[in-house]
Amino acid sequence: MYIIKVKGKAKIPDYIQIRDENFVLVAYFRADRPMKNPEKFGLEGKEDALQKLIDELPFGKLQKLDL
C-alpha cells in the first residue's frame, strides 16, 4: 500500500490518502483525526506508528506504507 498527504487550502483541512498496489484509493481521512476501521486494512495495533508517520510525511510525496 501507498500513502500520500494532501495539503488543504483555506477551510479545507489536510487529508491522507491510502492507495493499494494498483494506486486505487482505499482510504481517505483527515490528517488531524485517527483513521476509522484500521483493521480493515491490516493496520490494527499500528495506529500510533501510523500517526507518527502522518505527522512526519511531507505534502504531495507518495510513499510506500511499511509499518
N, CA, C and O of each residue as an XYZ file, in Angstrom:
268
protein
N       0.844     -1.178      0.000
C       0.000      0.000      0.000
C       0.887      1.238      0.000
O       2.059      1.190      0.371
N       0.285      2.357     -0.431
C       0.992      3.627     -0.509
C       0.211      4.680      0.261
O      -1.002      4.563      0.435
N       0.913      5.709      0.720
C       0.293      6.782      1.482
C       0.772      8.119      0.915
O       1.924      8.261      0.505
N      -0.132      9.088      0.901
C       0.199     10.437      0.448
C      -0.575     11.435      1.310
O      -1.728     11.198      1.671
N       0.069     12.541      1.629
C      -0.552     13.603      2.421
C      -0.881     14.758      1.477
O      -0.007     15.265      0.773
N      -2.149     15.168      1.473
C      -2.642     16.211      0.577
C      -2.891     17.482      1.374
O      -3.625     17.466      2.362
N      -2.281     18.583      0.947
C      -2.399     19.873      1.640
C      -3.763     20.492      1.356
O      -4.177     20.608      0.202
N      -4.453     20.886      2.416
C      -5.723     21.571      2.272
C      -5.508     23.064      2.060
O      -4.415     23.580      2.293
N      -6.544     23.748      1.620
C      -6.469     25.192      1.410
C      -7.607     25.869      2.140
O      -8.719     25.343      2.200
N      -7.331     27.033      2.692
C      -8.323     27.837      3.414
C      -9.033     27.000      4.473
O      -8.405     26.589      5.448
N     -10.319     26.742      4.305
C     -11.096     25.992      5.294
C     -11.033     24.489      5.100
O     -11.533     23.737      5.937
N     -10.429     24.040      4.013
C     -10.330     22.611      3.742
C      -9.111     22.065      4.477
O      -8.005     22.566      4.274
N      -9.284     21.046      5.330
C      -8.151     20.507      6.106
C      -7.234     19.621      5.258
O      -7.561     19.267      4.125
N      -6.085     19.274      5.831
C      -5.164     18.337      5.191
C      -5.777     16.938      5.245
O      -6.436     16.577      6.220
N      -5.555     16.165      4.197
C      -6.095     14.811      4.117
C      -5.001     13.801      3.827
O      -3.941     14.137      3.300
N      -5.283     12.560      4.182
C      -4.399     11.431      3.926
C      -5.111     10.481      2.967
O      -6.287     10.164      3.151
N      -4.394     10.037      1.955
C      -4.912      9.022      1.042
C      -4.070      7.764      1.204
O      -2.842      7.833      1.249
N      -4.726      6.629      1.289
C      -4.036      5.342      1.276
C      -4.497      4.621      0.018
O      -5.694      4.467     -0.227
N      -3.531      4.185     -0.767
C      -3.822      3.534     -2.044
C      -3.195      2.145     -2.075
O      -2.171      1.899     -1.437
N      -3.823      1.240     -2.825
C      -3.301     -0.125     -2.917
C      -2.186     -0.200     -3.968
O      -1.755      0.828     -4.489
N      -1.725     -1.401     -4.274
C      -0.608     -1.587     -5.199
C      -0.933     -1.114     -6.615
O      -0.026     -0.810     -7.388
N      -2.217     -1.051     -6.958
C      -2.649     -0.553     -8.273
C      -3.008      0.927     -8.224
O      -3.578      1.463     -9.174
N      -2.676      1.585     -7.120
C      -2.927      3.007     -6.880
C      -4.411      3.362     -6.830
O      -4.798      4.501     -7.090
N      -5.234      2.369     -6.492
C      -6.661      2.602     -6.292
C      -6.857      3.119     -4.867
O      -6.313      2.557     -3.916
N      -7.627      4.179     -4.726
C      -7.882      4.771     -3.420
C      -8.671      3.810     -2.542
O      -9.762      3.379     -2.915
N      -8.118      3.468     -1.361
C      -8.802      2.549     -0.452
C      -9.200      3.232      0.853
O     -10.098      2.756      1.549
N      -8.541      4.346      1.194
C      -8.898      5.080      2.412
C      -8.569      6.554      2.208
O      -7.590      6.907      1.550
N      -9.413      7.405      2.790
C      -9.275      8.852      2.665
C      -9.783      9.443      3.964
O     -10.963      9.299      4.284
N      -8.913     10.108      4.726
C      -9.329     10.648      6.017
C      -8.509     11.880      6.358
O      -7.443     12.111      5.786
N      -9.020     12.671      7.300
C      -8.336     13.887      7.718
C      -7.049     13.555      8.449
O      -6.990     12.592      9.214
N      -6.026     14.350      8.214
C      -4.720     14.114      8.831
C      -4.746     14.346     10.334
O      -3.943     13.758     11.058
N      -5.649     15.189     10.816
C      -5.687     15.504     12.243
C      -6.619     14.589     13.038
O      -6.789     14.778     14.243
N      -7.216     13.612     12.382
C      -8.107     12.662     13.059
C      -7.625     11.245     12.796
O      -7.072     10.963     11.733
N      -7.832     10.350     13.760
C      -7.374      8.959     13.538
C      -8.191      8.264     12.453
O      -9.340      8.615     12.183
N      -7.570      7.288     11.856
C      -8.206      6.505     10.804
C      -9.306      5.635     11.393
O      -9.115      5.015     12.438
N     -10.453      5.586     10.731
C     -11.541      4.705     11.154
C     -11.309      3.332     10.525
O     -10.859      3.235      9.384
N     -11.613      2.287     11.264
C     -11.507      0.898     10.795
C     -10.111      0.517     10.301
O      -9.980      0.026      9.180
N      -9.064      0.729     11.106
C      -7.725      0.341     10.640
C      -7.577     -1.166     10.424
O      -6.731     -1.603      9.644
N      -8.404     -1.963     11.118
C      -8.342     -3.415     10.944
C      -8.745     -3.837      9.538
O      -8.340     -4.902      9.072
N      -9.530     -3.023      8.865
C      -9.966     -3.318      7.503
C      -8.778     -3.352      6.532
O      -8.834     -4.001      5.488
N      -7.706     -2.641      6.897
C      -6.537     -2.542      6.033
C      -5.309     -3.232      6.625
O      -4.193     -3.044      6.141
N      -5.517     -4.027      7.665
C      -4.419     -4.743      8.294
C      -3.520     -3.850      9.131
O      -2.344     -4.161      9.318
N      -4.051     -2.750      9.634
C      -3.256     -1.795     10.402
C      -3.651     -1.736     11.874
O      -3.269     -0.797     12.572
N      -4.409     -2.723     12.360
C      -4.802     -2.715     13.765
C      -3.573     -2.855     14.647
O      -2.679     -3.651     14.358
N      -3.533     -2.085     15.717
C      -2.404     -2.089     16.625
C      -1.242     -1.221     16.164
O      -0.241     -1.102     16.871
N      -1.361     -0.620     15.003
C      -0.290      0.212     14.451
C      -0.712      1.678     14.349
O      -0.097      2.458     13.622
N      -1.768      2.046     15.085
C      -2.305      3.386     14.986
C      -1.297      4.460     15.388
O      -1.214      5.508     14.747
N      -0.529      4.198     16.453
C       0.467      5.181     16.909
C       1.570      5.367     15.867
O       1.984      6.493     15.592
N       2.039      4.275     15.297
C       3.084      4.350     14.269
C       2.553      5.058     13.027
O       3.279      5.829     12.399
N       1.294      4.805     12.667
C       0.678      5.457     11.519
C       0.561      6.958     11.758
O       0.850      7.748     10.859
N       0.138      7.365     12.959
C       0.001      8.785     13.265
C       1.360      9.481     13.253
O       1.465     10.620     12.799
N       2.393      8.814     13.744
C       3.739      9.393     13.718
C       4.203      9.574     12.273
O       4.796     10.597     11.931
N       3.932      8.576     11.428
C       4.292      8.668     10.013
C       3.556      9.822      9.346
O       4.149     10.569      8.568
N       2.272      9.972      9.644
C       1.471     11.053      9.072
C       2.027     12.412      9.473
O       2.097     13.322      8.647
N       2.421     12.556     10.727
C       2.965     13.824     11.209
C       4.273     14.187     10.498
O       4.538     15.366     10.263
N       5.087     13.194     10.156
C       6.386     13.438      9.536
C       6.340     13.440      8.013
O       7.306     13.855      7.372
N       5.244     12.988      7.426
C       5.126     12.843      5.981
C       5.072     14.202      5.285
O       4.282     15.061      5.676
N       5.900     14.408      4.260
C       5.828     15.675      3.520
C       4.588     15.688      2.622
O       4.104     14.637      2.203
N       4.088     16.875      2.335
C       2.908     17.007      1.485
C       3.238     16.633      0.043
O       4.289     16.997     -0.485
N       2.315     15.895     -0.584
C       2.406     15.603     -2.004
C       3.405     14.532     -2.413
O       3.595     14.304     -3.608
N       4.038     13.878     -1.475
C       5.026     12.848     -1.811
C       4.436     11.470     -1.534
O       4.146     11.122     -0.389
N       4.265     10.699     -2.591
C       3.753      9.338     -2.483
C       4.845      8.463     -1.865
O       5.996      8.493     -2.299
N       4.475      7.694     -0.859
C       5.447      6.886     -0.134
C       4.871      5.506      0.113
O       3.674      5.366      0.361
N       5.714      4.486      0.047
C       5.284      3.118      0.339
C       4.965      3.029      1.816
O       5.735      3.512      2.645
N       3.848      2.424      2.156
C       3.398      2.287      3.540
C       3.917      0.980      4.101
O       3.378     -0.088      3.811
N       4.974      1.068      4.912
C       5.586     -0.096      5.545
C       5.584      0.115      7.037
O       6.441      0.822      7.566
N       4.630     -0.489      7.726
C       4.561     -0.377      9.184
C       4.763     -1.718      9.819
O       4.740     -1.831     11.045
